Amino acid sequence: MGRNEPMSYFLICFSLLFPIRACLGAEALMDGSVLDVAKASAANFVKEGLFFNALRSEERALKMTQEDLGPIHPSLVPILNDIGTIHRYMGHYVEAEKSYKWGLAIIENHFGPGTPETVPNLDLLAALYVDLGHYEEAMLFYQKALRIQEKSHGSDPRPLVDTLRGIGDLDLRLGKGSEAQEALDRCFSLQKKSKEIDELDRVETLEGLAEAAELQGRLEKAENDLKAALALREKDLPAGQGEIADSQEKLADFYQAHQRTAEAKTLYEKNWESRKRLVGPDLYVNIPYLYGAARTNRALGNWKDAELLYDRVLNLKKQFFGDENPQVAYCLMEMADLSEAQKDKTKSLLRLKEAKKILEKNFDPDHPGIVKIQDRLGK
């Protein structure tokens, strides 16, 4: 259950282009049509991986809203958060922080500091600081968001679920199994009770709980949680969906990590049957499928196929994010693992050094990714 990449591939699709859940009380903008077109255009660009184009569309929407309602109206906040999230995904962390903080300042000016409406932006800033490896700062923002929600007792459980899941994930990164379990248990309980939360939303929480249990040496619970997560997806999704393959892979990785080789191999082979139907042409939307296929082939020892698939992922990431985006570095780290498995120490070291060089251009020297590579290079 490795954590190379700090940010899920799908975050960009699900966090963009929807209103903040906290009611901002924003009145209609003009007739809405011009702004709607700009937002829809940005959404389409995101789906194609054209982030600069998406930014331009969102910036046009921001300009129109400012001209219509002024520079500190709450209606700016969802647009600012879209802009911040696009910047974050592109590795423009300073610009992302500015957008999120601008949005937070508007909300605090309109509703007051420490109000429930501030929670989404506190969570966004926390997630940004996780990317940057500023874990203490991230936890401060998550805890602030948590205190606000516990005090306000809001009727919508979804913001609290998001905050608890963020806290749990951060605790997992820090290797704090019991703390992660506490946050994720609360999260899971809320998800089960709420009629507003889809059953499939529990999957990531269950997988987090499995990782927390594994950290504590509770292997039977970890296995049961991973099986429950897979069962949920198999029940609610059509056969062959990429999400089902992702849950299969996590369970197979667990078996492999604990020397249950036969069970792991059986599940990896089943996983590959799903993966090979999903692998398509070299398009942005196919990156997660190519990635999953590469990992499965690596686990099965199909080195040549894994190498070819990783090459496709690497080229796509360079094409859409640029050569010096951290996502390129995280892919290189996985490719270094593949080279090491093939006993090619020279290629593994070259890939690690290239990844380190990229991360050093984006992050402080104490970033966990840089430290991890440095530890490996020092061996």
KAGI-V690700 format. One record per residue. BURIAL is b if it has 24 or more other C-alpha atoms within 12 Angstrom, else e. Layout:
BURIAL
BURIAL
This chain:
b
e
b
b
b
b
b
e
b
e
e
b
b
e
b
b
b
e
e
b
b
b
b
b
e
e
e
e
e
e
e
e
e
e
b
b
e
b
b
e
b
b
b
e
b
b
b
b
b
b
b
e
b
b
b
b
b
b
b
b
b
b
e
b
b
e
e
e
e
e
e
b
b
b
b
b
b
b
b
b
b
b
b
b
b
b
b
b
b
b
b
b
b
e
b
b
b
b
b
b
b
b
b
b
b
b
b
b
e
b
e
e
e
b
b
b
b
b
b
b
b
b
b
b
b
b
b
b
b
b
b
b
b
b
b
e
e
b
b
b
b
b
b
b
b
b
e
b
b
e
e
e
e
e
e
e
b
b
b
b
b
b
b
b
b
b
b
b
b
b
b
b
b
b
e
b
b
b
b
b
b
b
b
b
b
b
b
b
b
b
b
e
e
e
e
e
e
e
b
b
b
b
b
b
b
b
b
b
b
b
b
b
b
b
b
e
e
e
e
e
b
b
b
e
b
b
b
b
b
b
b
b
b
b
e
e
e
e
e
b
b
b
b
b
b
b
b
b
b
b
b
b
b
b
b
e
e
e
e
e
e
e
e
b
b
e
b
b
b
b
b
b
b
b
b
b
e
b
b
e
e
b
e
b
b
b
b
b
b
b
b
b
b
b
b
b
b
b
b
b
e
e
b
e
b
b
b
e
b
b
b
b
b
b
b
b
b
b
b
b
b
b
b
b
b
b
b
b
b
b
b
b
b
b
b
b
b
b
b
e
e
e
e
e
e
e
e
b
b
b
b
b
b
b
b
b
b
b
b
b
e
b
b
e
e
e
b
b
b
b
e
b
b
b
e
e
e
e
e
